[in-house]
């Protein structure tokens, strides 16, 4: 995950999405980039509880 992070501060996270990578969850149940990043941040920063991450814009 860390290699996909282009920029990060306390309010903004910019990700370089891989081609074909699912951004938001759908009916297939495949892991989405949004959930993968949330889990990555939770583990990396040792956060208790849920991580809030909102999707602002995507280009694909």
N, C-alpha and C positions, 0 to 999 in steps of 0.2 A: 504494500500500500504506500509506503513512504516514498517510493520512487515516482509515484503518480502525483504527489503533492507539489504544485508549482509555487504556491504562496499560501502562507498561513499567519494569522494573527488572532487576537481574542474575539474578533467579530466576523472574520471572513476566511474561507477556505477555498482555494482554487485548485481544481483537479484536472489533470490531463487524462481524459477518459480513453480507454483502449477501444479500438474498432470492434463493434459488435457487443460491447459490454452493456448489460442491462442497467439502466439508470434508476428506474423506479420498479417496485414490485409489480408483478402481474399475476394472472391466473395460473401460470406455469409453476410458480413457487420457487423458481430459481433465485439464487442470491443476487440481490441488486447492489449496485455500487453504493447507494445511500446506506444500506444496512451494513455493508462491509466497512465503510468508512466509520460509521458509528461504533461498531465493534472494535475497530482499530484504535480509535481515540480513547474509548473506555479502558482498553487494556494498556495502551501506551502511557496514559496519564493517571492510571490507577483510580479511576473515578467510581465512586459509589453511585448506585442508582442509574437512571437512564441518561443518555446523551441526547441533547436536542440538536438536530441538524435539519435545516430547512433548505429545500431546493429552490433557488432563485431563478436560474436560467440555465438552459442547456442548448448546446449547438451540436448536432450530429447528423 
